[in-house]
Amino acid sequence: MPVKKLPEKLKANAFCPGCGHGTILRLIAEAVEELELNDNKCLVLGVGCSCNGNGMLGGDDFQCAHGRAAAVAVGMKRFRPGMCVFTYQGDGDAGVIGLAETLNAAYRNEKITVFVVNNTNFGMTGGQMSWTTLPGQKTTTSVRGRDCSVTGAPIHLPELIATQFDVAYAARASVHDVKHITQAKKMVLNALQAQMNEEGYSIVEFLSSCPTNWHLSPIDSNKFIAEQVLAAYPVGEFKSRKGKEGQA
């Protein structure tokens, strides 16, 4: 019996076992399909673990320099205003190295969607401290635990954008259990719909496990999110779409 060839998006990926990236990309792929955007989209990738998403959604991808995804996405959207353009970035890419690009796009309410995966460290380059690293959390560059009196406090990107800029949608999700994954899917749909309805800029940050750099098993990594990360980074909508309050 011949072996059925799997679609590109269902093939094995390069993410570490237990990482949340695979689940997040699956949710985005489902939303793209449900909104019938497969032939009218472009995935703009940041540098980091997000690079492994190249090719997973099918169609057009564009790999950017570190931190520049939002700026590139804005250029694409202005040139092709009818196309759905969304970035896929880590917290280090979107909230540290690319913070200026992320905030400038939000400031102008550019009609793009930004997806940010927050695993509280620079995952691809060895687990260095990010601006999202928790107080006291140990990383390769904060071996005694993050000292916020020296480094500053963790950044809360969706809240910052929601409160300071006139954007269409800003939310934070998590993918550590089924309940939160279901909620995350609704947030992805809202973010993409806001763009395609020309409502303006939308952003969803996802809390994701990083078993390799957290030095925890996949199960314990999800427990860490439930018991500690959620306390620092609450999930929910910080800016709802006009007339769509409570959608997520």
Buried (B, 14 or more C-beta within 10 A) or exposed (E): EEEEEEEEBEEEBEBBEBBBBBBBBBBBBBBBEEBEBEEBBBBBBBBBBBBBBBEBBBBBBBBBEBBBBBBBBBBBBEEEEEBBBBBBBBBBBBBBBBBEBBBBBBBBBBBBBBBBBBBBBBBBEEBBBBBBBBEEBBBEBBEEBBEEEEBEEBBBBBBBBBEEBEBBBBBBBBBBEEEBBEBBBBBBBBBBBBBBEEBBBBBBBBBBBBBBBBEBEBEBBBBBBBEBBBEBBEBEBBBBBEEBEEBB
